[in-house]
Amino acid sequence: MLTSFFAKSGTINYLLLALSIPLVLIAKGFYLEGTNLKISSLLLGTLVALVIVLAFLLFDFILRKNKLTQANTYGALIFTCLVLTQPLIENLKVFLTLIVALLFYRRLYSLTNEVAIEKKIWDAGFWVFILALVYPWALLLLAPLAIAIGSLNQFSWRFAVAPLLAGIAVVLMTAAYSVLDPDASMSVALLALPSGTPLAFKWPQQTWLLALYVLGIVALLIGALHLPKARQDTSRASKIHLQWTLYILILGLVLMGLMPEAVYGVFLLLVAPQATIILVGLIERQRRMAIKELVLLALLILPLIEILLK
């Protein structure tokens, strides 16, 4: 039932997903201790729901525009389920930064058509530096962007300089804003760790976060196993897209272990979009209907995972 319904790409699919978002948020809101029905809380919840709807529509557009998946709504469903695993519905910042991350992915994956390359690279660099205003580790996304630039058939020194120029633009914008508002705490983030703080990898402590981490590892293994086959029976763009997806997924999994204070933000911005792409590919290639149904059912349970495991 789930497989046949979401294998289609009709208006009803998007409408159902859009309606499910506020319902899940309301359920989580009543589950959380101290939940109140103040006007401010209701407005914040409404804003969060609208941002999440915008995020899954934007992600679905990225999938379709760049032919990362076939004509179905598996990607929209899986991505929505992963986004809704966040237990704190009032965390608006992480959902707004998700939009910025998706704008980066939109430009990154569109590089393979090699049209208006310089503009796309500049835009991608711009969104990375905007994201770094909130999350310093976002600057590491310049590494997969550099790999993507190196994968292009045509190359120019302007392509390598474009992200740096975008960074300068963000610095100037931030400086101008700080002049207008001296109390502003936003500043271009640097990747320096506090002195004396060693890098130590730790597994996510919460059970639901550990489950999401394991899901990311499973997606990575599936993608790695599919890569040799992709080199034989898919287009060059599909091979490159899968490689970029794996690079970002590996980066996200490593950062989830190194940054416990921002583990969900890392998962949402880096792991969730890439894991979705790989899992959709798995469902599309799977011929057994029962396995497809089980995978989709398991993913549908994810938004309630911290409730079920408590």
C-alpha positions as CSV (number, residue, x, y, z in Angstrom):
1,M,0.0,0.0,0.0
2,L,2.7,2.5,1.0
3,T,4.8,1.5,-2.0
4,S,2.1,1.9,-4.6
5,F,0.8,5.2,-3.1
6,F,4.2,6.9,-2.8
7,A,5.4,5.5,-6.1
8,K,3.1,8.0,-7.7
9,S,3.7,11.8,-7.9
10,G,0.3,13.3,-7.5
11,T,-0.9,16.4,-5.6
12,I,-2.5,14.1,-3.0
13,N,1.0,12.8,-2.0
14,Y,2.3,16.3,-1.3
15,L,-0.9,17.3,0.5
16,L,-0.8,14.3,2.7
17,L,2.8,14.9,3.7
18,A,2.1,18.6,4.3
19,L,-0.8,17.8,6.6
20,S,1.2,15.1,8.4
21,I,3.8,17.6,9.5
22,P,1.7,19.7,11.9
23,L,0.0,16.6,13.2
24,V,3.3,15.0,14.2
25,L,4.5,18.3,15.7
26,I,1.3,18.6,17.7
27,A,1.7,15.0,19.0
28,K,5.3,15.8,20.0
29,G,4.2,19.0,21.6
30,F,1.7,17.3,23.9
31,Y,4.2,14.6,24.7
32,L,6.8,17.1,25.9
33,E,6.6,18.1,29.5
34,G,5.5,21.6,30.2
35,T,3.9,22.1,26.8
36,N,1.6,25.1,26.9
37,L,-1.0,26.5,24.5
38,K,0.1,30.1,24.6
39,I,-0.3,32.2,21.4
40,S,3.4,32.6,21.1
41,S,3.9,28.8,21.2
42,L,1.2,28.2,18.7
43,L,2.7,30.8,16.3
44,L,6.1,29.3,16.7
45,G,4.8,25.8,16.0
46,T,3.0,27.1,12.9
47,L,6.1,28.8,11.6
48,V,8.2,25.6,12.2
49,A,5.6,23.5,10.3
50,L,5.6,26.0,7.4
51,V,9.5,25.9,7.2
52,I,9.5,22.1,7.3
53,V,6.9,22.0,4.4
54,L,9.1,24.4,2.5
55,A,12.1,22.2,3.2
56,F,10.6,19.0,1.9
57,L,9.2,20.7,-1.2
58,L,12.6,22.2,-1.9
59,F,14.3,18.9,-1.4
60,D,11.8,17.2,-3.7
61,F,12.5,19.8,-6.3
62,I,16.3,19.1,-6.1
63,L,15.7,15.4,-6.5
64,R,13.5,15.9,-9.6
65,K,15.5,18.7,-11.2
66,N,18.8,16.8,-11.1
67,K,17.2,13.3,-11.7
68,L,18.6,12.0,-8.4
69,T,15.6,9.7,-8.2
70,Q,12.8,8.6,-10.4
71,A,9.4,10.2,-10.7
72,N,8.0,9.3,-7.2
73,T,7.6,10.8,-3.8
74,Y,9.7,8.3,-1.9
75,G,12.3,11.0,-1.3
76,A,9.8,13.5,0.0
77,L,8.4,10.9,2.4
78,I,11.7,9.7,3.7
79,F,13.2,13.2,4.1
80,T,10.1,14.4,5.9
81,C,10.3,11.4,8.3
82,L,14.0,12.1,9.1
83,V,13.3,15.8,9.6
84,L,10.5,15.1,12.1
85,T,12.8,13.0,14.3
86,Q,13.7,16.3,16.0
87,P,12.1,16.1,19.5
88,L,12.1,19.9,20.1
89,I,9.5,21.5,17.9
90,E,10.6,25.0,19.0
91,N,14.1,24.7,17.6
92,L,13.4,27.0,14.6
93,K,17.0,27.8,14.0
94,V,18.0,24.3,12.9
95,F,15.1,24.1,10.4
96,L,15.9,27.5,8.9
97,T,19.6,26.5,8.5
98,L,18.2,23.3,6.7
99,I,16.8,25.6,4.0
100,V,20.2,27.2,3.6
101,A,21.9,23.8,3.3
102,L,19.3,22.6,0.7
103,L,20.0,25.8,-1.3
104,F,23.7,24.7,-1.3
105,Y,22.8,21.2,-2.4
106,R,20.6,22.6,-5.2
107,R,23.6,24.4,-6.7
108,L,26.1,21.6,-6.0
109,Y,24.1,18.9,-7.8
110,S,23.2,21.1,-10.7
111,L,26.9,21.6,-11.6
112,T,26.9,18.4,-13.7
113,N,24.9,20.1,-16.5
114,E,27.9,22.5,-16.7
115,V,25.7,25.5,-17.6
116,A,26.5,28.9,-15.8
117,I,29.1,27.0,-13.8
118,E,30.8,30.1,-12.3
119,K,27.5,31.5,-11.0
120,K,26.5,28.1,-9.5
121,I,29.8,27.8,-7.7
122,W,29.6,31.3,-6.3
123,D,26.1,30.6,-5.1
124,A,27.2,27.3,-3.5
125,G,30.1,29.1,-1.7
126,F,27.8,31.9,-0.6
127,W,25.3,29.4,1.1
128,V,28.2,27.6,2.8
129,F,29.5,30.8,4.4
130,I,26.0,31.8,5.4
131,L,25.6,28.5,7.0
132,A,28.9,28.9,8.8
133,L,27.5,32.0,10.5
134,V,25.5,29.5,12.6
135,Y,27.5,26.3,12.4
136,P,31.3,26.7,12.1
137,W,31.7,23.1,10.9
138,A,29.7,24.1,7.7
139,L,32.9,25.5,6.3
140,L,34.0,21.8,5.8
141,L,31.4,21.7,3.0
142,L,33.9,23.6,0.9
143,A,35.8,20.3,0.6
144,P,33.1,18.4,-1.3
145,L,32.5,21.6,-3.3
146,A,36.2,21.6,-4.3
147,I,35.8,17.9,-5.3
148,A,32.8,18.8,-7.4
149,I,34.7,21.6,-9.1
150,G,37.5,19.2,-9.9
151,S,35.1,16.7,-11.4
152,L,33.9,19.1,-14.1
153,N,34.9,18.5,-17.7
154,Q,35.8,22.1,-18.1
155,F,37.9,24.0,-15.5
156,S,38.9,27.6,-15.1
157,W,40.8,29.4,-12.3
158,R,37.6,31.5,-11.8
159,F,35.8,28.4,-10.6
160,A,38.3,27.9,-7.8
161,V,38.2,31.6,-6.8
162,A,34.4,31.9,-6.9
163,P,33.7,30.3,-3.4
164,L,36.4,32.6,-1.8
165,L,34.8,35.7,-3.4
166,A,31.5,34.5,-2.0
167,G,33.1,34.2,1.4
168,I,34.4,37.7,1.2
169,A,30.9,38.9,0.3
170,V,29.5,37.3,3.4
171,V,32.2,38.8,5.6
172,L,31.4,42.3,4.2
173,M,27.7,41.7,4.7
174,T,28.3,40.6,8.3
175,A,30.6,43.5,9.0
176,A,28.0,45.9,7.7
177,Y,25.3,44.4,9.8
178,S,27.5,44.5,12.9
179,V,28.0,48.2,12.3
180,L,24.3,48.8,12.1
181,D,23.7,46.7,15.1
182,P,26.6,46.7,17.6
183,D,24.9,44.2,19.8
184,A,24.8,41.6,17.0
185,S,26.6,38.4,18.0
186,M,26.8,37.0,14.5
187,S,30.3,36.7,13.1
188,V,32.0,34.6,10.4
189,A,32.9,31.3,12.1
190,L,36.4,30.0,12.3
191,L,37.2,26.3,12.7
192,A,39.6,26.7,15.6
193,L,38.8,24.5,18.6
194,P,39.4,25.9,22.1
195,S,43.0,25.4,23.2
196,G,43.6,22.2,25.0
197,T,40.5,20.5,23.7
198,P,41.4,17.3,22.0
199,L,39.4,15.7,19.2
200,A,37.6,12.7,20.6
201,F,35.1,10.6,18.7
202,K,32.0,9.6,20.7
203,W,28.9,7.7,19.8
204,P,25.7,9.7,20.1
205,Q,24.3,9.2,23.7
206,Q,20.6,9.4,23.1
207,T,19.1,6.1,21.8
208,W,17.1,7.9,19.1
209,L,20.2,9.7,17.9
210,L,22.2,6.5,17.9
211,A,19.4,4.9,15.8
212,L,19.7,7.8,13.3
213,Y,23.5,7.4,13.2
214,V,23.2,3.7,12.5
215,L,20.7,4.6,9.7
216,G,23.4,6.9,8.2
217,I,26.0,4.1,8.3
218,V,23.6,1.7,6.6
219,A,22.9,4.2,3.9
220,L,26.7,4.7,3.4
221,L,27.2,1.0,3.0
222,I,24.4,0.7,0.5
223,G,25.7,3.6,-1.5
224,A,29.2,2.2,-1.4
225,L,28.0,-1.2,-2.7
226,H,26.0,0.5,-5.4
227,L,28.8,2.6,-6.7
228,P,30.6,-0.1,-8.7
229,K,27.3,-1.0,-10.4
230,A,26.5,2.7,-11.0
231,R,29.8,3.0,-12.9
232,Q,28.5,0.4,-15.4
233,D,24.8,1.1,-16.0
234,T,24.1,4.7,-15.3
235,S,25.0,8.1,-16.8
236,R,28.1,10.0,-15.8
237,A,26.0,12.6,-14.0
238,S,24.4,9.8,-11.8
239,K,27.9,8.4,-10.9
240,I,29.2,11.8,-9.9
241,H,26.1,12.6,-7.9
242,L,26.4,9.3,-6.0
243,Q,30.1,10.0,-5.3
244,W,29.3,13.5,-4.0
245,T,26.5,12.1,-1.9
246,L,28.9,9.6,-0.3
247,Y,31.5,12.3,0.4
248,I,29.0,14.5,2.3
249,L,27.5,11.5,4.1
250,I,31.0,10.4,5.3
251,L,31.7,14.0,6.5
252,G,28.4,14.1,8.3
253,L,28.9,10.8,10.1
254,V,32.4,11.8,11.3
255,L,31.1,15.2,12.5
256,M,28.2,13.6,14.4
257,G,30.8,11.7,16.5
258,L,33.2,14.7,16.9
259,M,30.5,17.3,17.8
260,P,28.1,15.9,20.4
261,E,26.8,19.4,21.1
262,A,25.5,19.8,17.6
263,V,24.9,16.2,16.7
264,Y,21.3,16.6,15.5
265,G,22.1,19.7,13.4
266,V,24.9,17.7,11.7
267,F,22.5,14.8,11.0
268,L,19.8,17.1,9.7
269,L,22.0,19.2,7.4
270,L,24.5,16.7,6.2
271,V,23.3,13.1,6.8
272,A,19.6,13.2,6.3
273,P,19.5,14.5,2.7
274,Q,22.3,12.2,1.5
275,A,20.8,9.1,3.3
276,T,17.5,9.9,1.7
277,I,19.0,9.8,-1.8
278,I,20.6,6.5,-1.2
279,L,17.6,4.9,0.5
280,V,15.3,6.0,-2.3
281,G,17.7,4.4,-4.8
282,L,17.5,1.2,-2.7
283,I,13.7,1.2,-2.8
284,E,13.6,1.9,-6.5
285,R,15.9,-1.0,-7.3
286,Q,14.3,-3.5,-4.9
287,R,11.9,-5.9,-6.7
288,R,10.4,-7.5,-3.7
289,M,7.3,-5.5,-2.6
290,A,7.4,-6.9,0.9
291,I,10.9,-5.4,1.5
292,K,9.8,-2.1,0.1
293,E,6.8,-2.0,2.5
294,L,8.9,-2.9,5.5
295,V,11.6,-0.2,4.7
296,L,8.9,2.5,4.3
297,L,7.1,1.4,7.4
298,A,10.3,1.5,9.5
299,L,11.0,5.0,8.2
300,L,7.5,6.1,9.0
301,I,8.1,5.2,12.7
302,L,11.2,7.3,12.9
303,P,9.4,10.6,13.9
304,L,8.1,8.8,17.0
305,I,11.3,6.9,17.8
306,E,12.3,9.0,20.9
307,I,8.7,8.5,22.3
308,L,8.7,4.7,21.6
309,L,12.2,4.2,23.1
310,K,11.7,6.3,26.2
